[in-house]
Structures are given as C-alpha cells and as structure tokens.
Amino acid sequence: QLADGDWIMVVHRAGCSKCSEVREEYLSKVSQVSTSFASRRLAFIELPPFRNESFNECAICVEGRLSGSLNWVGRTPVVVYLTDGFVRAVIEG
C-alpha cells in the first residue's frame, strides 16, 4: 500500500510520549484540507514491544506493525515522507 502515492509514515513505539505528540500533530495536519499535507495519506508503523490497544479511531490513516521476531533498534519517532514507495525525506524525533 505504501508503494503507491504520497505517504507520511510515522514509525513509533509504545510508551513514547514524543511519539504520541507527533501522531496528534500529523493527524491534525492531514485532516486540514487547506494544508499541503491534505493530499498525503498517513501511516503509523509500530515497533515492538507492541501496545495492547489500537489506533482504530483513526479514519484517515493506515496502521501497521514491524515484525516482533526481529530486534529493531533506533530512536522514535521517525517520520518518513514517501512518494510511490521511494523515501523523499526522513525526520527523527
């Protein structure tokens, strides 16, 4: 799905307060039709360990999880701008 069109992908982790702030910021930007973000789709990708609840209240985004069988290392949040599956920009924290 991320291989088609313009996407903002937010990689996050459970228990990360900055991740929650970034989530709300991008939800707000994408939901405002008058912004340059309005044409982009939004994806939230969770790193393990996973939280129990889901972001199901999000009608304007896609959710996913990276494999729990691998050891993912890195700081979160990470915001990745994609166009047709190609990375255009990356913003950490």
Rosetta blueprint (number, residue, H / E / L):
1 Q L
2 L L
3 A L
4 D L
5 G L
6 D E
7 W E
8 I E
9 M E
10 V E
11 V E
12 H E
13 R E
14 A L
15 G L
16 C L
17 S H
18 K H
19 C H
20 S H
21 E H
22 V H
23 R H
24 E H
25 E H
26 Y H
27 L H
28 S H
29 K H
30 V H
31 S H
32 Q L
33 V L
34 S L
35 T L
36 S L
37 F L
38 A L
39 S L
40 R L
41 R E
42 L E
43 A E
44 F E
45 I E
46 E E
47 L E
48 P L
49 P L
50 F L
51 R L
52 N L
53 E L
54 S L
55 F L
56 N L
57 E L
58 C L
59 A L
60 I L
61 C E
62 V E
63 E E
64 G E
65 R E
66 L L
67 S L
68 G L
69 S L
70 L L
71 N L
72 W L
73 V L
74 G L
75 R L
76 T L
77 P L
78 V E
79 V E
80 V E
81 Y E
82 L E
83 T E
84 D L
85 G L
86 F E
87 V E
88 R E
89 A E
90 V E
91 I E
92 E E
93 G L
